[in-house]
């Protein structure tokens, strides 16, 4: 069994990480604090973005959202602990006084043991970073940054709105403050090769990130990407291609990097392609089978 897994996975699971840190079952509860995104406001957003992610409960208080999401979990795991996950849009894109109000409200909820903040590398100024440093001393804190790719040309093509230099600076500043850094990447971006995708994880390895979320590109209705695909279809990864790329990416990632997500999770009401993504657990199982078949583990090619 891989030493950073409790369930026969060959990669460093989030379940293992939480169990080691808190000696308990831990769930992240996605909350929508109704923040915006500078890229959406200034540049109509990334080409694949419909309206940001989240639980669509932004009209409710954070506590009300929390109770709705957590109720079914409590029935199965009554002794579980929870981390407030500010997921929708860019959750450091506001004046500091507003951020403090939201973060403190999230952390005041019963049985919350930490805070996970999803944001962008260009939404972290010194004032916010210094506050996060203080917050990190009081509670368990994670900051999630969207990167998607280390290819500068692709970043420009998908209208990401920031550079690699800006991203690297954000990671460096967060790490300097001992804040856990989680990075999102997307496999299958238009015209990227397998080499591009492997280069992205090699790049992140060098930055010493703490955790990663690996997504598969999917096309949703009401996005610029959908229009581009309709006007000039481009190749999307097959399930077999995606699995092959992911297992090789895992081999290059340091074994201490936590794998927090390993496939996409699209809303079927908006999904155009690829349809195979809706069978999420089938993809997860096939990744496990492929790693076992090849007898490979996370980090076995990491330098």
C-alpha positions as CSV (number, residue, x, y, z in Angstrom):
1,X,0.0,0.0,0.0
2,X,1.2,3.5,-0.8
3,X,2.3,5.2,2.4
4,X,0.1,8.3,1.9
5,X,-3.1,6.4,1.3
6,X,-5.7,4.6,3.5
7,X,-7.8,3.1,0.7
8,X,-5.4,1.3,-1.6
9,X,-4.8,4.3,-3.8
10,X,-1.3,4.7,-5.4
11,X,-1.3,8.5,-4.8
12,X,-1.5,10.9,-1.8
13,X,-5.1,11.1,-1.0
14,X,-7.0,14.0,0.7
15,X,-8.6,11.5,3.0
16,X,-5.2,10.4,4.3
17,X,-4.0,14.0,4.7
18,X,-7.0,14.9,6.8
19,X,-6.9,11.7,8.9
20,X,-3.2,12.3,9.7
21,X,-3.7,16.0,10.6
22,X,-7.0,15.9,12.5
23,X,-7.4,12.2,13.4
24,X,-11.0,12.4,12.1
25,X,-13.1,12.2,9.0
26,X,-13.1,15.7,7.5
27,X,-15.3,17.2,4.8
28,X,-15.0,20.5,2.9
29,X,-18.3,22.3,2.7
30,X,-18.6,24.5,-0.3
31,X,-20.0,28.0,0.5
32,X,-20.9,30.9,-1.8
33,X,-20.0,34.2,-0.3
34,X,-21.2,36.0,-3.4
35,X,-17.8,37.4,-4.4
36,X,-17.0,38.4,-8.0
37,X,-14.0,37.9,-10.3
38,X,-11.8,40.6,-11.8
39,X,-11.3,38.6,-14.9
40,X,-15.0,38.1,-15.5
41,X,-15.6,41.8,-14.9
42,X,-12.7,43.1,-17.0
43,X,-12.3,40.4,-19.7
44,X,-15.6,38.5,-19.8
45,X,-13.8,35.7,-18.0
46,X,-11.9,32.6,-19.0
47,X,-13.2,31.0,-22.2
48,X,-14.5,28.0,-20.4
49,X,-16.2,29.9,-17.5
50,X,-20.0,30.1,-17.4
51,X,-20.5,32.0,-14.1
52,X,-18.0,30.6,-11.7
53,X,-18.4,27.6,-9.4
54,X,-20.2,27.1,-6.2
55,X,-23.4,25.9,-4.6
56,X,-25.8,28.5,-6.0
57,X,-27.0,29.4,-2.4
58,X,-25.6,32.9,-2.3
59,X,-28.8,34.4,-1.1
60,X,-28.6,32.5,2.1
61,X,-26.2,33.2,5.0
62,X,-23.0,31.1,5.2
63,X,-24.4,29.3,8.2
64,X,-27.6,28.4,6.4
65,X,-25.7,27.2,3.4
66,X,-23.4,25.1,5.7
67,X,-26.4,23.4,7.5
68,X,-28.0,22.5,4.1
69,X,-24.8,20.9,2.7
70,X,-23.8,19.2,5.9
71,X,-27.1,17.6,6.9
72,X,-26.8,14.5,4.7
73,X,-23.1,14.1,5.8
74,X,-24.0,14.2,9.4
75,X,-26.4,11.2,9.1
76,X,-23.6,9.0,7.8
77,X,-20.6,10.5,9.7
78,X,-22.0,12.1,12.9
79,X,-18.5,12.6,14.3
80,X,-17.1,14.3,11.2
81,X,-15.4,17.7,11.2
82,X,-15.8,20.4,8.6
83,X,-13.7,23.0,6.7
84,X,-15.5,26.0,5.2
85,X,-14.7,26.1,1.5
86,X,-15.2,29.5,-0.1
87,X,-15.4,28.1,-3.6
88,X,-17.3,30.4,-5.9
89,X,-15.3,33.0,-7.9
90,X,-12.4,34.9,-6.4
91,X,-12.7,35.0,-2.6
92,X,-10.0,37.6,-2.0
93,X,-11.4,40.0,-4.5
94,X,-12.9,42.6,-2.1
95,X,-11.7,45.2,0.5
96,X,-10.0,43.7,3.5
97,X,-12.8,44.7,5.8
98,X,-15.3,42.7,3.8
99,X,-13.0,39.7,3.6
100,X,-12.6,39.7,7.4
101,X,-16.3,39.8,7.9
102,X,-16.9,36.8,5.6
103,X,-13.9,34.7,6.9
104,X,-14.9,35.3,10.5
105,X,-18.5,34.4,9.9
106,X,-17.4,31.1,8.2
107,X,-15.1,30.2,11.1
108,X,-17.8,31.0,13.7
109,X,-19.9,28.1,12.5
110,X,-20.0,25.1,14.9
111,X,-17.7,22.2,14.2
112,X,-15.7,24.2,11.6
113,X,-12.0,23.5,12.0
114,X,-10.5,25.5,9.2
115,X,-10.9,27.6,6.1
116,X,-10.3,26.9,2.4
117,X,-10.2,30.0,0.2
118,X,-10.3,29.7,-3.6
119,X,-9.0,32.7,-5.5
120,X,-6.6,34.0,-8.2
121,X,-3.0,34.9,-8.0
122,X,-3.7,38.5,-9.1
123,X,-6.1,39.0,-6.2
124,X,-3.5,38.8,-3.4
125,X,-2.0,42.1,-2.4
126,X,0.3,42.6,0.6
127,X,-2.4,43.7,2.9
128,X,-4.5,40.6,2.2
129,X,-1.5,38.3,2.4
130,X,-0.5,39.7,5.8
131,X,-4.0,39.2,7.1
132,X,-4.0,35.6,5.8
133,X,-0.7,35.1,7.6
134,X,-2.4,36.1,10.9
135,X,-5.4,33.9,10.1
136,X,-3.1,31.0,9.5
137,X,-1.8,31.2,13.0
138,X,-5.3,30.9,14.4
139,X,-6.9,28.2,12.3
140,X,-6.1,25.7,9.6
141,X,-5.9,27.6,6.3
142,X,-5.7,26.6,2.7
143,X,-5.5,28.9,-0.3
144,X,-6.4,27.6,-3.8
145,X,-5.1,29.2,-6.9
146,X,-6.2,28.6,-10.4
147,X,-3.3,28.1,-12.8
148,X,-4.7,25.7,-15.4
149,X,-1.4,25.5,-17.4
150,X,2.2,26.5,-17.4
151,X,2.1,27.3,-21.1
152,X,2.1,31.1,-21.5
153,X,0.6,30.9,-25.0
154,X,-2.3,28.8,-23.7
155,X,-2.8,31.1,-20.7
156,X,-3.3,34.0,-23.2
157,X,-5.5,31.9,-25.5
158,X,-7.9,30.9,-22.7
159,X,-7.9,34.5,-21.5
160,X,-6.7,33.6,-18.0
161,X,-5.8,37.2,-17.3
162,X,-2.5,36.7,-15.4
163,X,1.0,35.6,-16.2
164,X,3.2,32.9,-14.9
165,X,5.3,35.5,-13.2
166,X,2.3,36.7,-11.2
167,X,1.4,33.2,-10.3
168,X,4.9,32.3,-9.1
169,X,5.0,35.5,-7.0
170,X,1.7,34.6,-5.3
171,X,2.9,31.0,-4.5
172,X,6.1,32.3,-3.2
173,X,4.4,34.9,-0.9
174,X,1.9,32.3,0.5
175,X,4.7,29.7,1.1
176,X,6.8,32.4,2.8
177,X,3.9,32.8,5.2
178,X,3.6,29.0,5.7
179,X,0.1,28.9,4.2
180,X,-0.9,25.7,2.4
181,X,-1.1,26.2,-1.4
182,X,-3.5,24.2,-3.6
183,X,-3.2,24.7,-7.4
184,X,-5.8,23.9,-10.0
185,X,-4.8,22.6,-13.5
186,X,-6.9,21.6,-16.5
187,X,-5.9,18.8,-18.9
188,X,-7.1,18.9,-22.5
189,X,-7.0,22.7,-23.0
190,X,-7.4,23.5,-26.8
191,X,-4.3,22.5,-28.8
192,X,-2.2,21.5,-25.8
193,X,-0.1,18.3,-26.2
194,X,0.6,15.6,-23.6
195,X,4.0,17.1,-23.2
196,X,2.5,20.5,-22.3
197,X,0.4,18.8,-19.6
198,X,3.3,16.9,-18.2
199,X,5.4,20.2,-18.2
200,X,2.7,21.8,-16.1
201,X,3.1,19.3,-13.2
202,X,6.9,19.4,-13.5
203,X,6.7,23.2,-13.2
204,X,4.5,22.9,-10.1
205,X,6.8,20.4,-8.6
206,X,9.6,22.9,-8.7
207,X,7.4,25.5,-6.9
208,X,6.9,23.1,-4.0
209,X,3.2,23.4,-3.9
210,X,1.3,21.5,-1.2
211,X,-1.7,20.1,-3.1
212,X,-3.2,19.9,-6.5
213,X,-6.6,19.6,-8.2
214,X,-6.5,18.0,-11.7
215,X,-9.5,18.7,-13.9
216,X,-10.5,17.6,-17.4
217,X,-11.6,20.4,-19.7
218,X,-15.3,20.2,-20.4
219,X,-17.4,22.4,-22.6
220,X,-20.5,24.0,-21.0
221,X,-23.4,25.9,-22.6
222,X,-23.3,29.7,-22.5
223,X,-19.5,30.0,-22.6
224,X,-17.2,31.4,-25.2
225,X,-15.6,27.9,-25.4
226,X,-18.9,26.4,-26.5
227,X,-19.1,29.0,-29.3
228,X,-15.5,28.3,-30.4
229,X,-16.2,24.6,-30.4
230,X,-19.3,25.0,-32.5
231,X,-17.6,27.3,-35.0
232,X,-14.4,25.3,-35.3
233,X,-14.4,22.0,-33.4
234,X,-11.1,21.0,-31.7
235,X,-10.0,17.7,-30.4
236,X,-11.1,16.7,-26.9
237,X,-9.3,14.1,-24.8
238,X,-10.9,10.6,-24.8
239,X,-11.3,8.9,-21.5
240,X,-8.3,6.7,-22.3
241,X,-6.1,9.6,-23.2
242,X,-7.1,11.5,-20.1
243,X,-6.3,8.5,-17.9
244,X,-2.9,8.0,-19.6
245,X,-2.0,11.6,-19.0
246,X,-3.1,11.7,-15.4
247,X,-1.2,8.6,-14.3
248,X,1.9,10.0,-15.9
249,X,1.4,13.4,-14.2
250,X,1.1,11.6,-10.9
251,X,4.4,9.9,-11.5
252,X,6.1,13.3,-11.8
253,X,4.5,14.9,-8.8
254,X,6.3,14.7,-5.5
255,X,4.7,12.0,-3.3
256,X,4.1,14.6,-0.5
257,X,1.8,16.7,-2.8
258,X,-1.8,16.0,-1.8
259,X,-4.1,15.0,-4.7
260,X,-7.3,16.8,-3.8
261,X,-9.1,16.2,-7.1
262,X,-8.3,14.0,-10.1
263,X,-11.1,14.5,-12.6
264,X,-13.8,17.0,-13.5
265,X,-17.3,17.1,-12.1
266,X,-19.5,18.9,-14.6
267,X,-23.1,20.0,-14.2
268,X,-25.0,17.6,-16.5
269,X,-27.6,20.3,-17.2
270,X,-25.0,22.4,-19.0
271,X,-22.5,19.8,-20.2
272,X,-21.9,19.7,-24.0
273,X,-18.8,17.5,-24.2
274,X,-17.2,15.2,-23.3
275,X,-20.1,13.0,-22.1
276,X,-17.8,10.4,-20.5
277,X,-17.0,12.8,-17.7
278,X,-20.4,12.3,-16.1
279,X,-19.4,8.8,-14.9
280,X,-16.9,10.2,-12.4
281,X,-16.4,7.1,-10.3
282,X,-15.7,5.1,-13.4
283,X,-12.9,7.5,-14.3
284,X,-11.5,7.3,-10.8
285,X,-11.6,3.5,-10.8
286,X,-10.0,3.3,-14.2
287,X,-7.1,5.5,-13.0
288,X,-6.6,3.1,-10.1
289,X,-6.6,0.1,-12.4
290,X,-4.1,1.7,-14.8
291,X,-1.7,2.5,-12.0
292,X,-2.0,-1.0,-10.7
293,X,-1.6,-2.5,-14.2
294,X,1.6,-0.5,-14.8
295,X,2.7,-1.0,-11.1
296,X,3.4,2.7,-10.7
297,X,3.0,5.2,-7.9
298,X,2.9,9.0,-7.4
299,X,6.3,10.4,-7.4
300,X,8.3,7.5,-8.9
301,X,9.6,9.8,-11.6
302,X,9.9,13.0,-9.5
303,X,13.3,14.5,-9.4
